[in-house]
Amino acid sequence: MTGSGATAQRLDPAGTLGTHFLTIVLVVVACLWAIVVSALSLSRGGDTVPALGALGVFAIACALVVYVSGEGHGVFTPGIHLTVHGLVVASFILASWSSWSTDDFSRDQWAPLSLGIMMVAVAHYRPARELIAAGTASALVMGAVTFAHAIVVETAAPPLALAVVAVIGVLALCYGAAMYSQRTVEALQRWHRRADVVAEALADEVRVGIARSVQQDRVTILNRDVVPFFGDMLARETITDDDRDRAREIANAIRSVMVADADRTWLEVVVQQAGRPGRALIAVDDPYFLATTMTTAQRTALRAHVVALAADRKIAEGFSIVLSRHGRLCVGTLSVPILSADHARRSRYAPIHAVMRVAFDSVSIQTHPPDLIVRFTYEHS
């Protein structure tokens, strides 16, 4: 993904998983700040019910961020981001209601700073322009509520000044999170461009080796089947009907080998290379060659999963990959028989599943002992 809609999660899903702990820490800090300030507000005579309601709504927003940014979920979508903003703004309104009868409400507003901290926590998951737009919209709502509150209670300080003070924290942190998101995306895109140049250079070298290998395979087939056949005919100096039948069989066999090699997809090559000697082959059912329509990120994620499964001694022989088409939607099913059906097996592949959830449109993980079934979908390109 390129352009203003790119995110660190899209460009580097595996690396983004490593930032989940930092996300949790920032969310906990925002939550603790809300609890402490609410407790101080209630000690000065605030309304208990809306204050607790504000904390409850904010806790839901915190739980949503922690869950969606975890390895058990896929992409942090714009809808989820806007939902978080909506919940925090709702908690701000409830908190303002709890201190509506006091004139020191400006000290009791924890939501702007807490929202800013939350936006820093989700900077890896959303693009800069979205962080700026959503943060600015939330700040305007908070500023309007603060301005109206200040006019109602007739504070000594100018209402506009109180409104600015209330939103300056959330704006600063949201814009800082947007800048961090943009710089991270730009760094990842530069790395991708350099990696693409190196990969293309290596691909040119590999193509030469592949061509030489294919040529050697063809020569081997000719030396094994064709040369002895012609040598035998030259020695006899006569051609019989049996020779014609034999020539036809050899031609069909060579043609079948060449057609099979030409029709093999990258996925079939991967499973052939990943298979261990003495074990059943990994079955690939891809009649429409849908593996060729996957993006680079999707191929990388699926390849990593296949190689990891093939190397796992706790995986039984002969797992299968089936790719089917339903209109423009491609559906893949990876069925893996597990020798020891314990939770550790599923947890072991959780990081790979997390990357797949970002690369593919949807991924579901099901355990039907003794099988682990991974289903994934993506649009036909």
C-alpha positions as a Markdown table, in Angstrom:
| # | Residue | x | y | z |
|---|---|---|---|---|
| 1 | Met | 0.0 | 0.0 | 0.0 |
| 2 | Thr | 1.2 | 3.5 | -0.9 |
| 3 | Gly | 0.0 | 7.0 | -0.6 |
| 4 | Ser | -1.7 | 8.9 | 2.3 |
| 5 | Gly | -3.8 | 5.9 | 3.3 |
| 6 | Ala | -0.7 | 3.7 | 4.1 |
| 7 | Thr | -0.2 | 2.5 | 7.7 |
| 8 | Ala | 2.7 | 0.8 | 9.5 |
| 9 | Gln | 0.4 | -2.1 | 10.2 |
| 10 | Arg | -0.2 | -2.6 | 6.5 |
| 11 | Leu | 3.4 | -2.1 | 5.5 |
| 12 | Asp | 4.9 | -4.2 | 8.3 |
| 13 | Pro | 2.3 | -6.3 | 10.1 |
| 14 | Ala | 4.9 | -8.6 | 11.8 |
| 15 | Gly | 6.8 | -5.6 | 13.1 |
| 16 | Thr | 3.6 | -3.9 | 14.3 |
| 17 | Leu | 2.8 | -6.9 | 16.5 |
| 18 | Gly | 5.9 | -6.0 | 18.5 |
| 19 | Thr | 4.4 | -2.6 | 19.4 |
| 20 | His | 1.3 | -4.1 | 21.0 |
| 21 | Phe | 2.9 | -4.0 | 24.4 |
| 22 | Leu | 3.6 | -0.3 | 24.1 |
| 23 | Thr | -0.1 | 0.2 | 23.0 |
| 24 | Ile | -1.2 | -1.6 | 26.1 |
| 25 | Val | 1.0 | 0.6 | 28.3 |
| 26 | Leu | -0.2 | 3.8 | 26.8 |
| 27 | Val | -3.9 | 2.7 | 27.2 |
| 28 | Val | -3.3 | 1.8 | 30.8 |
| 29 | Val | -1.7 | 5.3 | 31.4 |
| 30 | Ala | -4.7 | 7.0 | 29.8 |
| 31 | Cys | -7.0 | 4.9 | 32.0 |
| 32 | Leu | -5.1 | 5.6 | 35.2 |
| 33 | Trp | -5.2 | 9.3 | 34.4 |
| 34 | Ala | -8.9 | 9.2 | 34.0 |
| 35 | Ile | -9.5 | 7.3 | 37.2 |
| 36 | Val | -7.2 | 9.7 | 39.3 |
| 37 | Val | -8.7 | 12.9 | 37.9 |
| 38 | Ser | -12.3 | 11.5 | 38.3 |
| 39 | Ala | -11.6 | 10.6 | 41.9 |
| 40 | Leu | -10.3 | 14.1 | 42.6 |
| 41 | Ser | -13.4 | 15.6 | 40.9 |
| 42 | Leu | -15.8 | 13.5 | 43.0 |
| 43 | Ser | -13.9 | 14.5 | 46.2 |
| 44 | Arg | -14.8 | 18.2 | 45.3 |
| 45 | Gly | -18.5 | 17.4 | 45.1 |
| 46 | Gly | -19.1 | 16.2 | 41.5 |
| 47 | Asp | -22.0 | 14.0 | 40.5 |
| 48 | Thr | -21.2 | 10.4 | 41.0 |
| 49 | Val | -23.4 | 8.6 | 38.5 |
| 50 | Pro | -22.3 | 10.5 | 35.3 |
| 51 | Ala | -18.7 | 10.4 | 36.5 |
| 52 | Leu | -18.8 | 6.6 | 36.8 |
| 53 | Gly | -20.7 | 6.4 | 33.5 |
| 54 | Ala | -17.9 | 8.4 | 31.9 |
| 55 | Leu | -15.3 | 6.0 | 33.3 |
| 56 | Gly | -17.3 | 3.0 | 32.1 |
| 57 | Val | -17.6 | 4.4 | 28.5 |
| 58 | Phe | -13.9 | 5.2 | 28.5 |
| 59 | Ala | -13.0 | 1.8 | 29.7 |
| 60 | Ile | -14.9 | 0.3 | 26.8 |
| 61 | Ala | -12.9 | 2.4 | 24.4 |
| 62 | Cys | -9.6 | 1.3 | 26.1 |
| 63 | Ala | -10.7 | -2.4 | 25.9 |
| 64 | Leu | -11.6 | -2.0 | 22.2 |
| 65 | Val | -8.1 | -0.5 | 21.4 |
| 66 | Val | -6.3 | -3.3 | 23.2 |
| 67 | Tyr | -8.4 | -6.0 | 21.6 |
| 68 | Val | -8.3 | -4.7 | 18.0 |
| 69 | Ser | -4.6 | -4.0 | 18.1 |
| 70 | Gly | -3.8 | -7.6 | 19.3 |
| 71 | Glu | -2.7 | -10.6 | 17.3 |
| 72 | Gly | -6.2 | -12.1 | 17.5 |
| 73 | His | -7.7 | -9.4 | 15.3 |
| 74 | Gly | -7.0 | -8.2 | 11.8 |
| 75 | Val | -6.7 | -4.6 | 10.5 |
| 76 | Phe | -7.5 | -1.7 | 12.8 |
| 77 | Thr | -10.2 | -0.2 | 10.5 |
| 78 | Pro | -11.3 | 3.4 | 10.1 |
| 79 | Gly | -14.7 | 2.4 | 11.6 |
| 80 | Ile | -13.0 | 1.1 | 14.8 |
| 81 | His | -10.9 | 4.3 | 15.0 |
| 82 | Leu | -14.0 | 6.5 | 14.7 |
| 83 | Thr | -15.8 | 4.4 | 17.3 |
| 84 | Val | -13.0 | 5.0 | 19.8 |
| 85 | His | -13.2 | 8.7 | 19.2 |
| 86 | Gly | -17.0 | 8.6 | 19.6 |
| 87 | Leu | -16.7 | 6.7 | 22.9 |
| 88 | Val | -14.1 | 9.1 | 24.3 |
| 89 | Val | -16.2 | 12.1 | 23.3 |
| 90 | Ala | -19.2 | 10.5 | 25.0 |
| 91 | Ser | -17.2 | 10.0 | 28.1 |
| 92 | Phe | -16.1 | 13.6 | 28.0 |
| 93 | Ile | -19.7 | 14.8 | 27.8 |
| 94 | Leu | -20.6 | 12.5 | 30.8 |
| 95 | Ala | -17.6 | 13.8 | 32.8 |
| 96 | Ser | -18.6 | 17.4 | 32.0 |
| 97 | Trp | -22.1 | 16.6 | 33.2 |
| 98 | Ser | -20.8 | 15.2 | 36.5 |
| 99 | Ser | -19.0 | 18.6 | 37.2 |
| 100 | Trp | -21.7 | 20.8 | 35.6 |
| 101 | Ser | -22.6 | 22.4 | 38.9 |
| 102 | Thr | -19.0 | 23.3 | 39.8 |
| 103 | Asp | -16.9 | 26.3 | 38.6 |
| 104 | Asp | -13.6 | 24.4 | 38.6 |
| 105 | Phe | -14.6 | 21.9 | 35.9 |
| 106 | Ser | -11.7 | 22.8 | 33.7 |
| 107 | Arg | -9.4 | 21.0 | 36.2 |
| 108 | Asp | -11.6 | 17.9 | 36.2 |
| 109 | Gln | -11.5 | 17.2 | 32.4 |
| 110 | Trp | -9.4 | 14.1 | 31.9 |
| 111 | Ala | -10.8 | 13.1 | 28.5 |
| 112 | Pro | -8.8 | 15.4 | 26.2 |
| 113 | Leu | -5.5 | 14.3 | 27.5 |
| 114 | Ser | -6.6 | 10.6 | 27.7 |
| 115 | Leu | -7.8 | 10.8 | 24.1 |
| 116 | Gly | -4.5 | 12.2 | 23.0 |
| 117 | Ile | -2.6 | 9.4 | 24.7 |
| 118 | Met | -4.9 | 6.9 | 23.0 |
| 119 | Met | -4.1 | 8.4 | 19.6 |
| 120 | Val | -0.4 | 8.0 | 20.3 |
| 121 | Ala | -1.2 | 4.3 | 21.1 |
| 122 | Val | -3.0 | 3.8 | 17.7 |
| 123 | Ala | -0.5 | 5.7 | 15.6 |
| 124 | His | 0.9 | 2.5 | 14.1 |
| 125 | Tyr | -2.6 | 1.4 | 12.9 |
| 126 | Arg | -4.1 | 4.5 | 11.2 |
| 127 | Pro | -2.7 | 6.9 | 8.6 |
| 128 | Ala | -1.7 | 10.5 | 9.5 |
| 129 | Arg | -4.5 | 12.3 | 7.7 |
| 130 | Glu | -7.1 | 10.2 | 9.6 |
| 131 | Leu | -5.5 | 10.9 | 13.0 |
| 132 | Ile | -5.5 | 14.6 | 12.2 |
| 133 | Ala | -9.1 | 14.7 | 11.0 |
| 134 | Ala | -10.6 | 12.6 | 13.8 |
| 135 | Gly | -8.5 | 14.3 | 16.4 |
| 136 | Thr | -9.5 | 17.7 | 15.2 |
| 137 | Ala | -13.2 | 16.8 | 15.1 |
| 138 | Ser | -13.1 | 15.4 | 18.6 |
| 139 | Ala | -11.2 | 18.5 | 19.9 |
| 140 | Leu | -13.8 | 20.8 | 18.3 |
| 141 | Val | -16.6 | 18.9 | 20.1 |
| 142 | Met | -14.8 | 19.0 | 23.4 |
| 143 | Gly | -14.0 | 22.7 | 23.0 |
| 144 | Ala | -17.7 | 23.5 | 22.2 |
| 145 | Val | -18.9 | 21.6 | 25.3 |
| 146 | Thr | -16.3 | 23.4 | 27.5 |
| 147 | Phe | -17.2 | 26.8 | 26.0 |
| 148 | Ala | -20.9 | 26.2 | 26.7 |
| 149 | His | -20.2 | 24.9 | 30.2 |
| 150 | Ala | -18.1 | 28.0 | 31.0 |
| 151 | Ile | -20.9 | 30.3 | 29.9 |
| 152 | Val | -23.5 | 28.5 | 32.0 |
| 153 | Val | -21.5 | 28.5 | 35.2 |
| 154 | Glu | -20.2 | 32.1 | 34.5 |
| 155 | Thr | -16.6 | 31.4 | 35.3 |
| 156 | Ala | -14.1 | 34.2 | 36.0 |
| 157 | Ala | -11.9 | 33.1 | 33.2 |
| 158 | Pro | -12.9 | 33.8 | 29.6 |
| 159 | Pro | -14.9 | 30.9 | 28.2 |
| 160 | Leu | -12.9 | 30.9 | 25.0 |
| 161 | Ala | -9.6 | 30.6 | 26.9 |
| 162 | Leu | -11.0 | 27.6 | 28.9 |
| 163 | Ala | -12.1 | 25.9 | 25.7 |
| 164 | Val | -8.6 | 26.4 | 24.2 |
| 165 | Val | -7.0 | 25.0 | 27.3 |
| 166 | Ala | -9.3 | 22.0 | 27.2 |
| 167 | Val | -8.4 | 21.0 | 23.6 |
| 168 | Ile | -4.8 | 22.0 | 23.4 |
| 169 | Gly | -3.6 | 18.7 | 24.9 |
| 170 | Val | -5.6 | 16.5 | 22.6 |
| 171 | Leu | -4.6 | 18.5 | 19.5 |
| 172 | Ala | -0.9 | 18.4 | 20.4 |
| 173 | Leu | -0.9 | 14.7 | 21.0 |
| 174 | Cys | -3.1 | 13.8 | 18.0 |
| 175 | Tyr | -0.9 | 15.9 | 15.7 |
| 176 | Gly | 2.2 | 14.4 | 17.3 |
| 177 | Ala | 0.8 | 10.9 | 16.7 |
| 178 | Ala | 0.0 | 11.8 | 13.1 |
| 179 | Met | 3.6 | 13.0 | 12.5 |
| 180 | Tyr | 4.9 | 9.8 | 14.1 |
| 181 | Ser | 2.6 | 7.7 | 11.9 |
| 182 | Gln | 3.7 | 9.6 | 8.7 |
| 183 | Arg | 7.4 | 9.3 | 9.5 |
| 184 | Thr | 7.1 | 5.6 | 10.3 |
| 185 | Val | 5.2 | 5.0 | 7.0 |
| 186 | Glu | 7.8 | 7.0 | 5.0 |
| 187 | Ala | 10.7 | 5.0 | 6.6 |
| 188 | Leu | 8.9 | 1.7 | 5.8 |
| 189 | Gln | 8.2 | 2.8 | 2.2 |
| 190 | Arg | 11.9 | 3.7 | 1.7 |
| 191 | Trp | 12.9 | 0.3 | 3.0 |
| 192 | His | 10.4 | -1.4 | 0.7 |
| 193 | Arg | 11.8 | 0.5 | -2.3 |
| 194 | Arg | 15.4 | -0.5 | -1.4 |
| 195 | Ala | 14.3 | -4.0 | -0.9 |
| 196 | Asp | 12.5 | -4.1 | -4.2 |
| 197 | Val | 15.7 | -3.0 | -6.0 |
| 198 | Val | 17.7 | -5.7 | -4.3 |
| 199 | Ala | 15.0 | -8.3 | -4.9 |
| 200 | Glu | 14.9 | -7.4 | -8.6 |
| 201 | Ala | 18.6 | -7.7 | -8.9 |
| 202 | Leu | 18.6 | -11.1 | -7.2 |
| 203 | Ala | 15.6 | -12.2 | -9.3 |
| 204 | Asp | 17.7 | -11.5 | -12.5 |
| 205 | Glu | 20.5 | -13.8 | -11.1 |
| 206 | Val | 18.0 | -16.4 | -10.0 |
| 207 | Arg | 16.3 | -16.4 | -13.5 |
| 208 | Val | 19.7 | -17.4 | -15.1 |
| 209 | Gly | 20.0 | -20.3 | -12.6 |
| 210 | Ile | 16.4 | -21.4 | -13.2 |
| 211 | Ala | 16.9 | -21.3 | -17.0 |
| 212 | Arg | 20.1 | -23.4 | -16.7 |
| 213 | Ser | 18.3 | -25.8 | -14.3 |
| 214 | Val | 15.3 | -26.2 | -16.7 |
| 215 | Gln | 17.7 | -26.8 | -19.6 |
| 216 | Gln | 19.6 | -29.4 | -17.6 |
| 217 | Asp | 16.3 | -31.2 | -16.7 |
| 218 | Arg | 15.4 | -31.3 | -20.4 |
| 219 | Val | 18.8 | -32.7 | -21.4 |
| 220 | Thr | 18.4 | -35.3 | -18.7 |
| 221 | Ile | 15.1 | -36.4 | -20.0 |
| 222 | Leu | 16.5 | -36.6 | -23.6 |
| 223 | Asn | 19.5 | -38.6 | -22.4 |
| 224 | Arg | 17.4 | -41.0 | -20.4 |
| 225 | Asp | 14.6 | -41.7 | -22.9 |
| 226 | Val | 15.2 | -40.2 | -26.4 |
| 227 | Val | 18.9 | -40.9 | -27.0 |
| 228 | Pro | 18.7 | -44.6 | -26.2 |
| 229 | Phe | 15.6 | -44.9 | -28.4 |
| 230 | Phe | 17.3 | -43.3 | -31.4 |
| 231 | Gly | 20.4 | -45.3 | -30.8 |
| 232 | Asp | 18.5 | -48.5 | -30.8 |
| 233 | Met | 16.8 | -47.6 | -34.1 |
| 234 | Leu | 20.0 | -46.6 | -35.7 |
| 235 | Ala | 21.6 | -49.9 | -34.7 |
| 236 | Arg | 18.7 | -51.8 | -36.3 |
| 237 | Glu | 18.3 | -49.6 | -39.3 |
| 238 | Thr | 14.6 | -50.4 | -39.5 |
| 239 | Ile | 11.5 | -48.8 | -38.1 |
| 240 | Thr | 8.6 | -50.9 | -36.9 |
| 241 | Asp | 5.1 | -50.2 | -35.6 |
| 242 | Asp | 6.4 | -50.8 | -32.1 |
| 243 | Asp | 9.0 | -48.1 | -32.7 |
| 244 | Arg | 6.2 | -45.7 | -33.7 |
| 245 | Asp | 4.2 | -46.5 | -30.6 |
| 246 | Arg | 7.3 | -46.1 | -28.4 |
| 247 | Ala | 8.1 | -42.7 | -30.0 |
| 248 | Arg | 4.5 | -41.6 | -29.4 |
| 249 | Glu | 4.8 | -42.6 | -25.7 |
| 250 | Ile | 8.1 | -40.8 | -25.3 |
| 251 | Ala | 6.7 | -37.7 | -26.9 |
| 252 | Asn | 3.6 | -37.7 | -24.7 |
| 253 | Ala | 5.7 | -38.3 | -21.6 |
| 254 | Ile | 8.0 | -35.4 | -22.4 |
| 255 | Arg | 5.1 | -33.1 | -23.3 |
| 256 | Ser | 3.3 | -34.0 | -20.0 |
| 257 | Val | 6.4 | -33.1 | -18.0 |
| 258 | Met | 6.9 | -29.8 | -19.8 |
| 259 | Val | 3.2 | -28.9 | -19.5 |
| 260 | Ala | 3.2 | -29.8 | -15.8 |
| 261 | Asp | 6.2 | -27.6 | -15.1 |
| 262 | Ala | 4.7 | -24.7 | -17.0 |
| 263 | Asp | 1.4 | -25.0 | -15.2 |
| 264 | Arg | 2.9 | -25.2 | -11.7 |
| 265 | Thr | 2.2 | -22.2 | -9.5 |
| 266 | Trp | 4.5 | -20.7 | -6.9 |
| 267 | Leu | 2.4 | -22.4 | -4.2 |
| 268 | Glu | 3.0 | -25.8 | -5.7 |
| 269 | Val | 6.8 | -25.1 | -5.9 |
| 270 | Val | 6.7 | -24.0 | -2.2 |
| 271 | Val | 5.0 | -27.1 | -1.0 |
| 272 | Gln | 7.3 | -29.3 | -3.1 |
| 273 | Gln | 10.4 | -27.6 | -1.6 |
| 274 | Ala | 8.9 | -27.6 | 2.0 |
| 275 | Gly | 8.0 | -31.3 | 2.0 |
| 276 | Arg | 10.2 | -33.6 | 4.1 |
| 277 | Pro | 11.6 | -36.9 | 2.7 |
| 278 | Gly | 9.6 | -39.9 | 3.7 |
| 279 | Arg | 6.4 | -38.0 | 4.4 |
| 280 | Ala | 3.2 | -37.7 | 2.5 |
| 281 | Leu | 3.1 | -34.8 | 0.0 |
| 282 | Ile | 1.3 | -31.5 | 0.8 |
| 283 | Ala | -1.8 | -31.5 | -1.4 |
| 284 | Val | -2.6 | -28.4 | -3.4 |
| 285 | Asp | -6.0 | -28.1 | -5.0 |
| 286 | Asp | -6.0 | -24.9 | -7.2 |
| 287 | Pro | -7.8 | -25.7 | -10.4 |
| 288 | Tyr | -8.2 | -22.0 | -11.4 |
| 289 | Phe | -4.6 | -21.0 | -10.6 |
| 290 | Leu | -5.8 | -18.6 | -7.9 |
| 291 | Ala | -2.4 | -18.6 | -6.1 |
| 292 | Thr | -1.1 | -16.4 | -8.9 |
| 293 | Thr | -3.6 | -13.7 | -8.1 |
| 294 | Met | -2.3 | -13.2 | -4.5 |
| 295 | Thr | -0.4 | -10.1 | -3.6 |
| 296 | Thr | 3.2 | -10.2 | -2.4 |
| 297 | Ala | 2.2 | -9.8 | 1.2 |
| 298 | Gln | -0.4 | -12.6 | 0.9 |
| 299 | Arg | 2.1 | -14.9 | -0.8 |
| 300 | Thr | 4.7 | -14.2 | 1.9 |
| 301 | Ala | 2.3 | -14.9 | 4.7 |
| 302 | Leu | 1.0 | -18.1 | 3.2 |
| 303 | Arg | 4.5 | -19.3 | 2.3 |
| 304 | Ala | 5.7 | -18.7 | 5.9 |
| 305 | His | 2.7 | -20.7 | 7.3 |
| 306 | Val | 3.3 | -23.6 | 4.9 |
| 307 | Val | 7.0 | -23.8 | 5.6 |
| 308 | Ala | 6.5 | -23.6 | 9.4 |
| 309 | Leu | 3.8 | -26.4 | 9.3 |
| 310 | Ala | 6.0 | -28.6 | 7.1 |
| 311 | Ala | 8.9 | -28.3 | 9.6 |
| 312 | Asp | 6.7 | -29.0 | 12.7 |
| 313 | Arg | 7.2 | -32.6 | 13.9 |
| 314 | Lys | 3.8 | -32.4 | 15.7 |
| 315 | Ile | 2.0 | -32.0 | 12.4 |
| 316 | Ala | 0.8 | -35.2 | 10.8 |
| 317 | Glu | 1.5 | -36.1 | 7.2 |
| 318 | Gly | -0.4 | -34.9 | 4.2 |
| 319 | Phe | -2.1 | -31.6 | 5.1 |
| 320 | Ser | -3.9 | -29.8 | 2.2 |
| 321 | Ile | -4.5 | -26.4 | 0.7 |
| 322 | Val | -7.7 | -25.8 | -1.3 |
| 323 | Leu | -8.3 | -22.6 | -3.3 |
| 324 | Ser | -11.7 | -21.9 | -4.7 |
| 325 | Arg | -13.5 | -19.0 | -6.4 |
| 326 | His | -16.8 | -17.4 | -5.7 |
| 327 | Gly | -17.3 | -14.6 | -8.1 |
| 328 | Arg | -14.4 | -12.1 | -7.4 |
| 329 | Leu | -13.9 | -13.6 | -4.0 |
| 330 | Cys | -11.2 | -16.2 | -3.6 |
| 331 | Val | -11.5 | -18.6 | -0.6 |
| 332 | Gly | -8.5 | -20.6 | 0.7 |
| 333 | Thr | -8.7 | -23.5 | 3.2 |
| 334 | Leu | -5.6 | -24.9 | 4.9 |
| 335 | Ser | -6.5 | -28.2 | 6.7 |
| 336 | Val | -3.8 | -29.5 | 9.0 |
| 337 | Pro | -3.9 | -32.7 | 11.0 |
| 338 | Ile | -2.3 | -32.2 | 14.4 |
| 339 | Leu | -0.7 | -35.1 | 16.3 |
| 340 | Ser | -1.1 | -33.4 | 19.7 |
| 341 | Ala | -4.3 | -31.3 | 19.8 |
| 342 | Asp | -3.2 | -28.9 | 22.5 |
| 343 | His | -3.6 | -25.1 | 22.8 |
| 344 | Ala | 0.1 | -24.7 | 22.4 |
| 345 | Arg | 0.0 | -25.7 | 18.7 |
| 346 | Arg | -2.5 | -22.9 | 17.9 |
| 347 | Ser | -0.6 | -20.4 | 20.1 |
| 348 | Arg | 2.6 | -21.3 | 18.3 |
| 349 | Tyr | 1.2 | -20.1 | 15.0 |
| 350 | Ala | -0.6 | -17.0 | 16.4 |
| 351 | Pro | 2.0 | -14.5 | 15.0 |
| 352 | Ile | 1.7 | -16.0 | 11.5 |
| 353 | His | -2.1 | -15.9 | 11.8 |
| 354 | Ala | -1.9 | -12.3 | 12.9 |
| 355 | Val | 0.1 | -11.4 | 9.8 |
| 356 | Met | -2.3 | -13.3 | 7.6 |
| 357 | Arg | -5.2 | -11.3 | 9.1 |
| 358 | Val | -3.6 | -8.1 | 7.9 |
| 359 | Ala | -2.6 | -9.5 | 4.5 |
| 360 | Phe | -5.9 | -11.2 | 3.6 |
| 361 | Asp | -9.4 | -9.7 | 3.7 |
| 362 | Ser | -10.6 | -12.1 | 6.4 |
| 363 | Val | -9.1 | -15.1 | 8.3 |
| 364 | Ser | -10.8 | -17.6 | 10.6 |
| 365 | Ile | -9.0 | -20.1 | 12.7 |
| 366 | Gln | -11.0 | -23.2 | 13.8 |
| 367 | Thr | -10.0 | -26.3 | 15.7 |
| 368 | His | -11.8 | -29.5 | 14.9 |
| 369 | Pro | -9.7 | -32.2 | 16.6 |
| 370 | Pro | -7.5 | -33.5 | 15.3 |
| 371 | Asp | -7.5 | -30.8 | 12.5 |
| 372 | Leu | -6.5 | -27.2 | 12.5 |
| 373 | Ile | -8.4 | -25.4 | 9.8 |
| 374 | Val | -7.3 | -21.9 | 8.6 |
| 375 | Arg | -9.7 | -20.2 | 6.1 |
| 376 | Phe | -8.8 | -17.0 | 4.4 |
| 377 | Thr | -10.4 | -14.8 | 1.7 |
| 378 | Tyr | -9.2 | -12.2 | -0.7 |
| 379 | Glu | -10.4 | -10.3 | -3.8 |
| 380 | His | -9.4 | -11.7 | -7.2 |
| 381 | Ser | -7.0 | -9.2 | -8.7 |
